[in-house]
Amino acid sequence: MSDALNFDLLYDTFYDLSIGVGIFQVPDLNDIRSIRYVFMNKIILYEMRKEREEVFGKKILEVAPEAFEHEGGLLVMETYRKVAAEGGSINLGVVEYSNHMVAGKYECSVHHIKENFVYVMLRNVTELEQTKNQLELKNKELNQFAYIVSHDLKSPLNTITGFVNLIETKWAQSLHPKAKEVFSYIVGATQRMEKVITDILDYSGIGAKKNLGEIDCKKLLENTVKDLAADIQKANAQIELGELPKIKGYETELRMLFQNLISNAIKFRNPSIPPKISIYAEEKDGWTFYIKDNGIGIAEKDQGKIFSVFQRLHPASEYEGTGIGLAHCKKIVELHKGSIGVESELGKGTTFYFSIPKL
């Protein structure tokens, strides 16, 4: 195959790629005004609203002088100069570009070819960023709605509880046994409702006041175990802490995550043997944490739904709770850009695992 044919094949391949690719020359490594276009594929030409003959071989200053008029354009060209001079690659993340015909947001990275030459990879993420912003706004609105509704529900609930307590206190002796039974149902229902409202408030508040910092997971879990000491002692549970790292994360949310998973392991225990709970982590493109117990286990058919809000696998008469604890866990792990899963077999225990990437 001739060199000319090879060149044509490579040219056509790069020109038709579905991601933007461009090659730039930086003749004077000390002057960004010297940068010129060598090659732009059809994606970048379209984003520029230009034809090949308007761009190839010409300086940016001639074709897109507006790039020198704002900080974003200057940053991109300074990156071309830096990579052309020093080598390596720089990921600029999302940058903005606009001229009199087009405006948008683009993922951009710059890579060294040889001295004075770089290539650029570009992807239009304008719609993606707009969708992301809309989702963030909707999530914020939903959290605010949950917070307001939960607070509004607490007021009449407190009124009902107050009246029931007043009646029981003042007229307890004269109440008919059937009336006492009815009032006990009301008290139980209001207490459960209050717990549901509190859980909704906690769920909507996850990440609202997040503070990223370095977390010593061993120390965090030691403190969490102390907080759960009464439950642990009552169940005669044994907690084993293995190797645990220091990570970047959100301390309040991580404490809630571990507390929920340990509490579940204690709650859903095998009544014939004391609970044994092992917690450890392994480094795998970040960290993967494991919480392993010897409890009653989870049927395979139920494992896909346990992380949804208000999903209960057992009657409230057997196990207390609102069915939102694992939804809390999922939301906290996703806040850390990770994922959560479960491995379990009925009667043989459960292992929850979740990943925390390096932030």
Backbone torsions as a table, in degrees:
resi	resn	phi	psi	omega
1	MET	NA	130.5	-174.8
2	SER	-73.3	158.8	177.8
3	ASP	-61.0	-37.2	-179.6
4	ALA	-63.5	-41.1	179.6
5	LEU	-67.9	-40.9	176.1
6	ASN	-58.1	-44.9	-178.9
7	PHE	-62.7	-46.3	-179.7
8	ASP	-61.3	-39.8	-179.8
9	LEU	-64.1	-46.2	178.6
10	LEU	-64.6	-42.1	-179.2
11	TYR	-59.9	-50.4	-178.0
12	ASP	-63.2	-37.2	179.6
13	THR	-62.5	-51.2	-178.7
14	PHE	-67.7	-35.6	-178.3
15	TYR	-65.4	-32.7	-176.0
16	ASP	-96.6	3.5	179.0
17	LEU	-58.3	149.5	-178.3
18	SER	-83.7	-1.5	174.7
19	ILE	-117.7	146.4	-178.1
20	GLY	-68.4	130.5	176.8
21	VAL	-133.3	131.2	178.1
22	GLY	-139.9	149.6	178.0
23	ILE	-117.7	133.5	-179.7
24	PHE	-124.3	146.8	172.3
25	GLN	-109.8	137.7	176.5
26	VAL	-117.8	84.5	-175.2
27	PRO	-58.2	-42.9	178.9
28	ASP	-109.0	107.7	-174.5
29	LEU	-70.2	-1.8	176.8
30	ASN	-109.9	4.4	-173.6
31	ASP	-140.4	108.2	-179.7
32	ILE	-68.0	-17.8	179.1
33	ARG	-71.5	-12.2	179.9
34	SER	-86.5	-9.9	-173.7
35	ILE	-62.9	134.8	179.2
36	ARG	-132.1	155.3	176.5
37	TYR	-76.7	133.1	172.5
38	VAL	-103.4	-46.5	-177.5
39	PHE	-152.8	136.7	172.8
40	MET	-131.6	130.1	177.6
41	ASN	-80.8	179.0	-170.1
42	LYS	-64.3	-29.2	-179.4
43	ILE	-65.5	-47.4	-178.7
44	ILE	-69.5	-39.3	177.2
45	LEU	-59.4	-40.1	178.5
46	TYR	-64.8	-44.0	-179.7
47	GLU	-62.8	-32.3	178.8
48	MET	-82.5	-15.2	-173.6
49	ARG	58.8	46.2	-178.7
50	LYS	-128.5	160.5	171.9
51	GLU	-99.8	161.9	-177.1
52	ARG	-55.7	-45.2	-175.8
53	GLU	-66.8	-17.3	177.9
54	GLU	-82.8	-13.0	-168.9
55	VAL	-121.9	-53.4	-170.1
56	PHE	-55.8	129.2	176.0
57	GLY	82.3	-4.7	-177.3
58	LYS	-101.4	158.4	179.0
59	LYS	-76.5	150.0	174.4
60	ILE	-57.7	-37.8	-179.0
61	LEU	-57.8	-33.1	-179.6
62	GLU	-80.5	-40.6	-172.1
63	VAL	-87.7	-41.2	-175.7
64	ALA	-134.5	66.0	-178.2
65	PRO	-60.7	-21.9	179.6
66	GLU	-63.4	-20.8	179.5
67	ALA	-63.8	-22.8	-179.3
68	PHE	-89.6	3.3	-172.7
69	GLU	-104.7	-2.2	178.1
70	HIS	-143.7	160.7	-172.3
71	GLU	-61.8	-38.0	-178.9
72	GLY	-60.9	-46.3	179.4
73	GLY	-64.5	-41.8	179.4
74	LEU	-64.4	-38.8	178.0
75	LEU	-61.8	-45.1	-179.1
76	VAL	-61.9	-46.3	-178.4
77	MET	-68.7	-34.8	175.8
78	GLU	-64.9	-33.7	176.5
79	THR	-67.2	-41.5	174.7
80	TYR	-54.9	-48.2	-177.5
81	ARG	-62.2	-44.9	-177.0
82	LYS	-64.1	-46.6	-179.0
83	VAL	-67.9	-38.5	178.3
84	ALA	-61.9	-35.3	-177.3
85	ALA	-84.5	-37.5	-169.4
86	GLU	-110.5	-12.7	-178.3
87	GLY	84.7	-174.0	178.2
88	GLY	81.7	-163.4	179.7
89	SER	-138.6	148.7	176.5
90	ILE	-133.7	125.6	175.4
91	ASN	-94.1	116.2	-177.8
92	LEU	-86.6	-4.9	-177.4
93	GLY	69.8	-139.5	-178.2
94	VAL	-94.3	123.1	177.6
95	VAL	-121.5	159.5	179.6
96	GLU	-107.0	142.0	176.2
97	TYR	-136.8	139.7	176.9
98	SER	-154.0	148.1	167.4
99	ASN	-139.4	-165.3	-175.0
100	HIS	-71.1	-9.2	-177.9
101	MET	-113.2	-22.3	-172.2
102	VAL	-148.6	149.6	174.0
103	ALA	-145.8	136.6	-179.3
104	GLY	-168.5	179.5	177.3
105	LYS	-117.6	140.1	-172.2
106	TYR	-138.7	138.4	167.4
107	GLU	-79.1	130.6	-172.1
108	CYS	-137.5	133.3	172.7
109	SER	-135.1	148.0	-175.2
110	VAL	-122.0	133.6	-173.1
111	HIS	-133.3	143.1	-178.1
112	HIS	-77.9	136.9	172.2
113	ILE	-103.6	-61.6	172.8
114	LYS	-158.2	176.3	-176.4
115	GLU	-54.2	131.8	179.6
116	ASN	79.1	-1.4	-178.8
117	PHE	-130.2	137.6	176.2
118	VAL	-136.4	158.4	168.9
119	TYR	-121.4	152.6	-174.7
120	VAL	-121.6	139.1	172.7
121	MET	-113.8	133.5	-170.3
122	LEU	-137.3	138.9	176.0
123	ARG	-139.4	129.1	179.5
124	ASN	-74.7	118.0	-179.8
125	VAL	-120.6	23.8	-177.2
126	THR	-57.9	-51.8	-179.1
127	GLU	-66.5	-37.8	178.7
128	LEU	-61.9	-44.1	178.9
129	GLU	-65.3	-39.0	178.2
130	GLN	-63.9	-43.3	178.2
131	THR	-62.9	-42.2	178.6
132	LYS	-60.5	-44.8	178.9
133	ASN	-64.2	-39.2	178.7
134	GLN	-65.2	-40.7	178.6
135	LEU	-65.1	-41.2	178.3
136	GLU	-62.5	-39.9	178.4
137	LEU	-65.5	-44.2	179.1
138	LYS	-62.7	-42.0	178.6
139	ASN	-62.1	-40.6	178.2
140	LYS	-63.7	-42.7	179.1
141	GLU	-64.0	-42.0	179.6
142	LEU	-64.8	-40.0	177.8
143	ASN	-64.8	-41.2	177.5
144	GLN	-64.3	-40.4	178.7
145	PHE	-61.8	-46.8	179.6
146	ALA	-60.9	-39.7	-179.5
147	TYR	-64.8	-46.5	-178.2
148	ILE	-66.1	-47.4	-179.3
149	VAL	-61.4	-42.8	-179.6
150	SER	-61.5	-41.8	178.0
151	HIS	-66.1	-39.9	179.1
152	ASP	-65.7	-33.6	178.4
153	LEU	-71.4	-31.7	-177.5
154	LYS	-65.3	-32.8	-176.7
155	SER	-62.7	-55.5	177.6
156	PRO	-64.9	-30.6	178.6
157	LEU	-64.3	-43.2	177.1
158	ASN	-63.4	-35.2	178.0
159	THR	-64.0	-45.8	178.9
160	ILE	-60.9	-46.7	-179.5
161	THR	-60.9	-42.6	-179.6
162	GLY	-61.9	-44.5	179.7
163	PHE	-66.4	-41.2	178.9
164	VAL	-62.1	-45.0	178.7
165	ASN	-62.5	-39.1	179.5
166	LEU	-63.1	-46.4	179.7
167	ILE	-62.2	-45.2	-179.0
168	GLU	-64.3	-35.1	-177.6
169	THR	-74.4	-44.3	-172.8
170	LYS	-84.0	-33.7	-173.9
171	TRP	-124.9	27.3	-176.6
172	ALA	-58.8	-40.0	-175.6
173	GLN	-69.8	-31.7	-175.4
174	SER	-92.4	-4.2	-177.7
175	LEU	-73.0	139.2	174.4
176	HIS	-66.7	144.0	179.8
177	PRO	-52.6	-37.2	178.9
178	LYS	-65.5	-38.3	178.4
179	ALA	-65.5	-39.7	177.8
180	LYS	-61.1	-39.9	179.5
181	GLU	-64.1	-42.4	178.9
182	VAL	-62.1	-44.5	179.3
183	PHE	-62.9	-35.2	178.6
184	SER	-65.4	-36.4	175.2
185	TYR	-63.8	-42.6	-179.8
186	ILE	-62.5	-44.6	179.8
187	VAL	-61.4	-45.4	178.9
188	GLY	-61.7	-42.1	-179.7
189	ALA	-65.5	-42.3	-179.9
190	THR	-67.5	-35.1	178.0
191	GLN	-66.3	-41.2	178.5
192	ARG	-66.3	-40.8	178.8
193	MET	-63.1	-40.1	178.9
194	GLU	-63.2	-38.2	178.3
195	LYS	-65.9	-40.0	177.4
196	VAL	-60.9	-45.7	-179.1
197	ILE	-62.4	-43.4	178.6
198	THR	-61.2	-41.7	179.6
199	ASP	-65.7	-38.0	177.4
200	ILE	-63.6	-43.3	178.3
201	LEU	-61.6	-42.7	178.6
202	ASP	-63.2	-42.6	-178.5
203	TYR	-64.0	-45.0	-178.9
204	SER	-70.0	-22.5	-177.7
205	GLY	-89.6	-6.7	-179.1
206	ILE	-61.2	123.1	178.2
207	GLY	84.7	-2.5	-176.3
208	ALA	-67.2	-36.2	-179.7
209	LYS	-127.1	51.7	-173.7
210	LYS	-74.0	139.7	177.4
211	ASN	-127.8	108.2	-178.7
212	LEU	-75.5	130.5	179.2
213	GLY	-158.2	176.3	177.6
214	GLU	-81.6	125.9	-176.4
215	ILE	-113.6	125.1	171.3
216	ASP	-85.6	100.8	-173.0
217	CYS	-64.5	-31.7	178.1
218	LYS	-63.6	-47.7	-179.9
219	LYS	-66.4	-40.5	179.0
220	LEU	-59.8	-43.2	-178.9
221	LEU	-72.6	-34.8	176.0
222	GLU	-60.7	-42.0	178.2
223	ASN	-68.5	-37.8	178.2
224	THR	-64.0	-41.1	177.3
225	VAL	-62.2	-39.0	177.1
226	LYS	-63.3	-40.8	179.2
227	ASP	-62.6	-30.3	-177.6
228	LEU	-98.5	15.0	-172.6
229	ALA	-55.5	-41.8	-177.5
230	ALA	-63.3	-45.8	179.2
231	ASP	-65.0	-40.1	-179.5
232	ILE	-63.9	-44.3	-179.1
233	GLN	-66.8	-42.6	-179.7
234	LYS	-60.6	-38.2	-178.7
235	ALA	-89.0	-3.2	-176.0
236	ASN	56.4	41.1	-175.6
237	ALA	-83.7	150.6	176.7
238	GLN	-114.8	123.3	179.8
239	ILE	-109.8	124.4	177.4
240	GLU	-113.1	122.6	178.0
241	LEU	-103.9	119.3	178.5
242	GLY	-92.1	-150.6	179.1
243	GLU	-68.7	126.7	-178.4
244	LEU	-135.7	135.9	-171.6
245	PRO	-92.7	175.7	163.9
246	LYS	-98.8	132.3	-175.9
247	ILE	-135.2	165.1	169.2
248	LYS	-86.4	124.9	-178.1
249	GLY	-169.4	-170.0	-178.3
250	TYR	-110.6	109.5	-167.2
251	GLU	-61.6	-48.2	-176.8
252	THR	-60.2	-44.3	-178.6
253	GLU	-68.9	-39.4	178.9
254	LEU	-65.9	-36.7	176.7
255	ARG	-61.8	-43.8	178.5
256	MET	-62.9	-39.7	179.7
257	LEU	-60.0	-53.9	-179.1
258	PHE	-64.5	-38.9	-179.3
259	GLN	-62.3	-43.2	178.7
260	ASN	-62.6	-45.0	-176.4
261	LEU	-69.2	-38.7	177.4
262	ILE	-69.0	-42.7	179.2
263	SER	-60.5	-41.0	177.7
264	ASN	-62.0	-42.3	-179.3
265	ALA	-63.3	-34.4	176.9
266	ILE	-74.2	-44.0	-176.2
267	LYS	-63.6	-47.6	-174.5
268	PHE	-95.2	54.5	-177.4
269	ARG	-90.7	158.8	173.1
270	ASN	-76.1	119.9	-174.8
271	PRO	-63.9	-16.4	-176.1
272	SER	-90.5	-12.3	179.6
273	ILE	-138.2	149.4	178.2
274	PRO	-64.8	144.1	178.3
275	PRO	-64.4	136.9	173.6
276	LYS	-126.2	120.4	-173.4
277	ILE	-124.3	122.2	178.9
278	SER	-110.7	134.0	-179.2
279	ILE	-128.9	124.6	-179.0
280	TYR	-155.0	173.7	-177.8
281	ALA	-140.6	152.6	175.7
282	GLU	-130.6	144.2	179.7
283	GLU	-84.8	117.0	-179.8
284	LYS	-146.0	90.3	-176.0
285	ASP	51.3	51.6	-168.5
286	GLY	117.0	-143.6	179.6
287	TRP	-131.9	138.8	172.2
288	THR	-114.9	125.7	-178.1
289	PHE	-103.0	145.4	-179.4
290	TYR	-127.1	134.6	173.9
291	ILE	-124.1	104.3	-171.5
292	LYS	-111.2	132.6	179.2
293	ASP	-131.1	172.0	178.4
294	ASN	-113.7	35.7	-174.1
295	GLY	-84.4	-153.8	-171.3
296	ILE	-77.2	-15.6	178.3
297	GLY	79.7	173.1	-178.6
298	ILE	-129.8	129.9	178.9
299	ALA	-62.3	145.0	-177.3
300	GLU	-57.3	-37.3	-178.1
301	LYS	-66.5	-19.3	-177.7
302	ASP	-99.0	-10.2	-171.5
303	GLN	-68.5	-23.7	-178.1
304	GLY	-79.4	-13.4	-174.7
305	LYS	-114.0	-2.4	-171.7
306	ILE	-70.3	-17.6	-178.2
307	PHE	-92.3	4.5	177.2
308	SER	-85.5	155.1	-178.2
309	VAL	-66.7	135.4	174.9
310	PHE	63.2	27.7	175.1
311	GLN	-91.7	113.2	178.2
312	ARG	-110.4	138.9	177.4
313	LEU	-102.2	-11.9	-176.2
314	HIS	-133.7	149.8	177.3
315	PRO	-61.1	149.0	179.0
316	ALA	-62.0	-25.5	179.3
317	SER	-68.7	-23.4	180.0
318	GLU	-92.9	-44.1	-178.3
319	TYR	-135.6	127.1	178.6
320	GLU	-68.6	161.1	175.6
321	GLY	130.0	165.9	-177.0
322	THR	-106.2	-7.9	-179.0
323	GLY	81.7	21.2	-179.1
324	ILE	-114.2	-6.7	-175.0
325	GLY	-59.4	-44.4	-179.2
326	LEU	-74.1	-25.7	172.2
327	ALA	-65.5	-37.7	173.0
328	HIS	-56.6	-48.9	-176.9
329	CYS	-59.1	-45.8	-179.1
330	LYS	-61.2	-43.5	-178.9
331	LYS	-65.3	-38.1	-179.7
332	ILE	-68.1	-43.7	179.0
333	VAL	-62.9	-42.0	178.8
334	GLU	-67.2	-30.9	173.4
335	LEU	-59.1	-32.9	178.8
336	HIS	-90.4	12.4	178.6
337	LYS	64.9	27.5	179.6
338	GLY	-112.6	-168.3	179.1
339	SER	-138.7	157.4	-177.3
340	ILE	-130.5	146.7	179.4
341	GLY	-151.3	-179.5	-177.3
342	VAL	-145.0	144.9	169.1
343	GLU	-126.3	128.2	-174.6
344	SER	-159.8	158.0	174.7
345	GLU	-144.4	134.3	-177.8
346	LEU	-54.0	129.5	177.4
347	GLY	80.2	-3.8	-175.5
348	LYS	-123.8	12.5	175.5
349	GLY	94.4	175.5	-174.6
350	THR	-139.2	144.0	171.2
351	THR	-123.8	114.4	170.3
352	PHE	-91.2	140.3	177.2
353	TYR	-137.6	145.1	177.5
354	PHE	-146.9	148.7	-178.1
355	SER	-105.3	144.2	173.8
356	ILE	-126.7	104.6	177.4
357	PRO	-64.3	162.5	176.6
358	LYS	-75.8	113.9	-175.7
359	LEU	-86.9	NA	NA
